[in-house]
């Protein structure tokens, strides 16, 4: 189940939110929890895997190291249904091609192109509307204040 909340966003960059004619309501996913690497490895091991959490952790750790090695060698790596991984460069612009050199490269970013197993999860997903983070924080503040007020009575 994917939790989502509704937020109002500008349809034009730089538009103030107060200009209601330039805003629309959008859905935004709300994360339930973040699994640690250990938790994810245990989850895999618990799915009738013949391998222990430690073995899975070792294989994935080595896979990440090998993926990084291949990307730094300029290769694109296909991981089946998971998809393709490759690098993109973030660079500053030079006045001419003759002026451009490696010092203009500011970052090497890893890009993921989803494979067939991750193309669009919409058909498999179910959704539940939940309050946005701001509304949740407001509700928690009210609850805390109620406890404080009740304690003073």
N, C-alpha and C positions, 0 to 999 in steps of 0.2 A: 504494500500500500504506500503510495506516495502522498505525503501531506503537502498541501499547497495553501498559500494565502493569496489574497487579492491586494494589489497595490496600484496606486495611481502614478503614472509616469508621463513625462512630457513626450509628445510625438515629434518634437523638434529640439535638437540639441541647443542648449543655452536658453531655453524658454523657462520662465519662472513657473513653479507649480501653481501659483495663484491664478494663472491664466487658464481657467478651466476649459476654454475652447481649444487649447493646445495639448490636452491630456487625454489619456485613455486608461481604462482599467486592464491590468494584465495579471496573469497568474504567475506566481513564483514558487518554486519548490522549496520546502522546508525540510532540512536534514533532520532525521531522527537521532542518529548517533554516528560518530566516526569510529570505525573499527581500527584498532591498532594492527600492525603487521602480524603480531602474535595471535590476535583474535581471528584475523582472516585465515591464517594458516590452520588454526584449530577448527575453524568452520569448514574448511576444505577437508581436513582429516575426518571430521565427524560425518561427512557425506559418503559413508561406506567406502572410503579410500583404503587401499591396502597399505598405505604409507602413513607413518606417524607425522605428527605436527612438526617435529624436528627435521624429518626428511623433506617434507614439503617446504619448510622455511629455507633449508639449505638449497634446494633446487631453485626456488624463486629468487633467493639472494644471488646465486650464480647467474641466473637468467638476466637479472637486472644489470649485473656487472658486464655480462657479454653484450647485452643490448647497448649499453653505454659505449663500450669498446667499438662496436660496429657503427654506431652513429658518428662517433668521433673520427672514424675512418672514411666518413662520407657515404656510407651505405644506407639504403632504405631496408628495413627489416619487416617482413610479413610474418605475423603470428596467427595465421589461420583466421578463424572466426573473430578473434580479438581485433584484428586489423593490422594496418601498416603504421610504422613509426619512421619518421625522418626528421631532419633538422631544417630550420629556416633561420636566416640571418636577420638581425635587426641592425641596420647601419645608419650612419649619418650620410648625408649627401655631399658629394664633392662637386666642384665646379665643372670638372671634365673627367673623362675616363682615364686620362693620363695622371690626374691628381689622385685618383682613388687608389687606396692600398689597404692592407689588412688593419691599419690603425683606425680606419673608419667603421670597423665592425664593433658594435657595442655589446651585442649579446648573441648567443647561439641558443635558440629555443627549440625544444622538442615538440613536434606536432604528431598528433594521432589522427589517423583516418579510420573510422570504425569499419570493421569487417561485417560480413552478413549477419552475424549474431548480435550486432549492436547498431545496425543501421537506423532503426526507428523502433523504440521500445513501446510506442503508443498502443499498439494492438494488444500487448501483454500487460499493460499497466492498469492499475485501479487507483482511484484518487479519493482523497478526503480533504474537505475544506477545513482549515484550522485558522485561528487568529494569527495575524502577522507578529513578528518579533516585538514591534513597538507596543502593540496591544497586549501581548503577553507580559512585557515588562511593566506596563501600567497596571495590569491586574495583580501582579505580584506586589507592587508598591501599595495598592489598596489593601491587600491581605495583610501586609506587614503593618500598615497604619492601623488597621482594625485591631490587631493583636495589641498594639501599643495603647490604643484608646481604651480597649477593654481592661487592660492592666491598670489603668489609672482610675477606673470606677470603683 
